[in-house]
Amino acid sequence: MKQKTVYYCTACGNETLRWAGRCPACGAWNTIEEQPSPVTKTNSAPGGGGHRKARSITELSEAEEVRFPTGLGELDRVLGGGAVRGSLVLIGGAPGIGKSTLMLQICGKLCQTNRVLYGSGEESEHQLKMRAKRLQVEQPGLLVLSESSLGGLLDAVREEHPEILVADSIQTLYNEALDSAPGSVSQVRDCTMALMRLAKGQGITVFVIGHVNKEGSIAGPKVLEHMVDCVLYFEGDTHTSYRILRAAKNRFGATNEIGVFEMRDTGLEEIREPSKLLLEGRPENAPGSCVTCAMEGVRPVLAEVQALVVTCPGGSPRRNSNGFDYNRAAMLLAVLEKRGGLRVSACDAYLNIVGGLWLEEPAADLSVILALASSYLDRPLPRDLAAVGEVGLTGELRSVNRLEQRLREIRRLGFRTCVLPAHGLGRLEAPEGLRLLSAAHIGEAIRAALRE
């Protein structure tokens, strides 16, 4: 087999024809790595044998994917109804967040009806045994292998013929044919490609664990996420017990779905009512607190928005946002001062989304405005009041999607009043027992909410 040399940038994954001190794509210095790439006669000669013939799309069959439950309902929800046979799933997260614990629990449930191979390059077989005993995962159908060599892992697959394979983690796997160190761009790329060929060629469901770097993305080139079928991020604060599993990419289901878990001594436990969990311990008659309803995929989730606005003793007010985009929070503060008439520019402002949830959609704007106004005026909002709506730069309130589904969830959890944009309420039917307060401007919304 002939060999040619290709070069990859460790910063952006860009492929170049020759080595250079500076990457021509991203401009980073000393990031080009060499990787030998096998080239066969088939793919080197145009028109050679072995190429597949193009077919009309009307001739292709419509065979549906084969799904199977993983044993964890929250994970099945994020995957779109269960794992797909022959798929490659990447699970990313910070070190120590619980990725290996989640996968070992899944293996304990899947090995009851499937043959499962758990390959770990980070832990010895004795360590895996200790963790499996703590998680009460000791079924004979679960095979474990402490191996960091890609060749050794593939040999075990050929010998054991598993239906499900777990690679923990992709940063520890290495191909001996490459000179680069484990975890480098070329190693991660090559090992992922080998696992993808294994999944597609033999119909094995492969779960790959990947660590997240300081920037919050999976370590290695971005092309790693393009190669897999599904990308799941395991999020949460290591100082708290709650974890959120979020789908960033899913070729077999919807994205932006979340699953909520609680880390306990015996492993991860599913939280089937995340809204109740996120609202536990909510203070009574406390200014600066407002509840909103966000859509996480197709699931409505209630979250508490907390704000603290205090007079700034110096000349440079501080701004801080946790769980909400900082730039959007700064914009809403400016709108609140210009259009709402509250002088928040001379105050320190702090914003927090309780429970570690990250609110991305604009539907949370109105609850942020009401929480800031409540803290600034030192007047608490009613405990049974929620708010949903987008805020524009002129202070107007705009409607959001799936409003009826949000209102049903708000009423189901005991709220009796909801502040909404006046636009688009004509055909909306409020759930029984839920009173709607419509407003066209943030000033109207603040006055209506504080009068309650």
C-alpha positions, 0 to 999 in steps of 0.5 A: 500500500502506498503512503502519502503525507497530508498535514492538518492544523491542530487548531481548526482541522484544515488540511494543507498540501505541505507543512507551514509554520502558520496555518493559512486558514486560521492564522495560528502558528506551529499548529500543522501536524503530519499524518500518513494517509494510505492511498490504494490503487482504487482511489488513486486511479480515476475510473478504477474498479471498486467504485459504486454506481450512482442510482436514481433516488426513486430506485432506493428503498425506504427502509426505516431505521431500527430503533431500540430503547436504551433503558433510560427514558430521558436519554431516549427522549434526547435521541429522538425515541431511542438509539438507532442500530448502526449509528455513531453517537458522540457524548461530550462533556467536561471531565468529571461531569458523569459521562462514563457513569451514564454510559456504564448505566446504559450498558447495564440495561442494554446488556440484558438483551444485547451483547455489549463491549465497553472499551476504556482507555482511561480506566483499568479493568479493576477500576471498571469493576469497582465502578460497576459494583457501585452502580449495581451493573454486573450482568454477564452480557457486559464485556469490558476491555481496558485498551487504548489501541485502536487495533486492539479494540477492533480485534476485540470487536471481531472476536466478541461480535458485540451489538453495542460498542462504547469507546471511552474516550476518543482522546485516549484511542490511538492508531499505531500507524500514526506518529502523532500522540493520542488526542491530537487532531490526526489521531482523533480524526483517524480513530473516529473514521475507523469507528464510523466505518465499523458502525456503518459496515457491521451495523454496530451501535457505537457510543463515543465519549469525548472531553470538552476543552476550555472553549466548551467544544469537544476536543479535536477538530470540528470535523469530528462532530460532522462525522458522527450521527448524533452529538450529545452534550452532558452539562452541569456544575460539578458542585451541584447534583443536577446534570442536563443532557442536550442534543446539539446534532441528531440525524435521526431526531429533533435537536435541542432536546434535553434530558435531566438527571440527578447524580447520586451515590448509586449513579444518575437518576432520571428527573421526569418533571424538570420544571418542578425541580427547577422551581423547588425552593423558590422564595416568597415575596422576594423582589427580582424573581420571575418565572418563564416557560422555555421550549427545550425541543418539544418539551416545555420547561419552567425556569426561574429568572432571578435579578439583582439591581443595586446602586453602584458605589463607583462610576463603572456599573458591573454587569453579570449574567449566568445562564443567559446571554450576556450581550442580550442581557445588556440590551434588555437593560438598555431597553428597560432604561430607554423605553421603561423609564428606569435608571438602571445604567447607574446600577450594578445588575446581576442576572441568574437562571436557577438550576443551571439551565441556559435560556437561549430563545427570546421568549425569556426576554419579558421575564428578564425585564420583569425580574429586573424591574421588580428588583430595581423597584424593590417590589415582589411579583406575585408568586403565581405569575409567569411571563412569556414574550420577546422584547424588541429594541423599541420596547414592544412585545412580540409573540413567540411560538408554541404559546398554547403548549407553554400555557398548558405547562404553566397552568399544570404547575399551579400558576394562575396568571401569565403576562403575554404580548398583546399581539397574536392573542386573538385565537388563543384559548387560555387553559381553565384557571389561567388568567392572561394579562396582555401588554403591547409594551414593556411599560404596560407589562411592568405596571400590569404585573406589579399591580397584581 
